[in-house]
Amino acid sequence: MTRVLAIMLMSVGLLAAGGCATVPGQQVAITGAADRPMLDLPPATEAQARAKVHAELGMAYFEIGRFDVALDEASNALAHDPGYPPAFHLMGLVYMFIDDTANARQSFQRALRAAPNDPDFNNSYGWFLCGMGEEEEGLRRLAVAARNPYYRYATRPYTNAGLCYLRLQNDEAAVEQFRRAVALDPANARALFQLAAIAYRQGDFDTARSYLVQLHQQSEPTAETVWLGLRTERRLGNTAAEASYAAQLRGRFDESPEYREMIQGNFE
């Protein structure tokens, strides 16, 4: 579940809005304020304004892993506005992360009943459903989020859809989604890594290396990305680059599973 959080909270690019907005492969007409993320809308009442403050504070605590405080803030939001959808969405995120799937599902559904087109809600619930083995409905929800012309974070549902397609062992569809994610946010580390991993798995080592170079130019390396880089350079016969990656694993990630695989010679 830690990777779920990383995916959903990654740094993201902005999706243009205004007039008519386009995301890769889609042309979507703006349909009105109901399609805007609820937290982007000004509160309609004083009670909603108070609820919004607590929901936003709770999301900040969620992002740093303080799930207990995040749940408290969601409850505080609902004390001011008992039907406030972002509070239920926040609860869904926390419950999903702590593997309370029944409460996560119920919370996401309550948020979506009030705001069925909210892209944040659809992205989160879509990823939850993919993790529950309900990929078809999960992908539908993710597509709703990605199509929304007001959504500043369309790279998120595209990335999540790519991961969902990987669960279905559909590399071709996954690559399409990851490419869309990178088109919106060239620094999307998870999408870049998955594109490199798929290329490596398919034997296209030059393409894998290209994505890894782009990835390491944009973000700090991890044991996972360094290990893939090492194996890619090994396949290409670039001994100097392979040695450089090996030194990084040894020097920075010597307690990682990837380092243990290296010293045991398990390159495949």
Buried (B, 14 or more C-beta within 10 A) or exposed (E): EEEBBEBBBBEBBEBBBEEEBEBBEBEBEBEEEEBBBBBEBEBEEEBBEBBBBBBBBBBEBBEEEBBEBBBBBBBBBBBBBEEBBBBBBBBBBBBBBBEBEEBBBBBBEBBBEBBEBBBBBBBBBBBBBBBBEBBEEBBBBBBBBBBBBBBBBBBBBBBBBBBBBBEEEBBEBBBBBBBBBBBBBBBBBBBBBBBBBBBBEEEBBEBBBBBBEBBBEBBEBBBBBBBBBBBBBBBBEBEEBBEBBBEBBEEBBEEBEBBEBBEEEEEE
